[in-house]
Amino acid sequence: MKSNTSNDTDAKAAAENLARQAETSARNVGEAARSAGRRVGSVASEELSNLRADLDDLISRIPSLSDIDLEEAKAKLMDKIAATREAARDMADDARQQFDEGEECSRHYVQEHPLQSVGYGAAIGFLVGLLITRR
């Protein structure tokens, strides 16, 4: 009788430990995704602001520019556009990599703990169903 209680306690402790690990993994994945999103937004906003300022400056100076100056300004503007495009592409790649890592972590957890994952999915589905039916 005592060993049965001990086994139940051990199983319960193991389940609680797995639940904490899953929660930590999910929190880490979520934080990584939020962090990547903030960085993408910040860099994109800064690059677009710089580009807009340069474009405004160029437009204000167009009447006074010679053909050579206009060509140089156009070349600089095209370089800035290319740099902005490259920065956006790099940030999108970084965000994609963060997402892929989170997906791989989740996939690994589901493979290691399939029944627990089904239970989590069912519980989340139940809670979402409750929230939807309340409206």
Stockholm file with secondary structure:
# STOCKHOLM 1.0

chainA/1-135         MKSNTSNDTDAKAAAENLARQAETSARNVGEAARSAGRRVGSVASEELSNLRADLDDLISRIPSLSDIDLEEAKAKLMDKIAATREAARDMADDARQQFDEGEECSRHYVQEHPLQSVGYGAAIGFLVGLLITRR
#=GR chainA/1-135 SS CHHHHHHHHHHHHHHHHHHHHHHHHHHHHHHHHHHHHHHHHHHHHHHHHHHHHHHHHHHHHGGGCCHHHHHHHHHHHHHHHHHHHHHHHHHHHHHHHHHHHHHHHHHHHHHHCHHHHHHHHHHHHHHHHHHHHHC
#=GC SS_cons         CHHHHHHHHHHHHHHHHHHHHHHHHHHHHHHHHHHHHHHHHHHHHHHHHHHHHHHHHHHHHGGGCCHHHHHHHHHHHHHHHHHHHHHHHHHHHHHHHHHHHHHHHHHHHHHHCHHHHHHHHHHHHHHHHHHHHHC
//
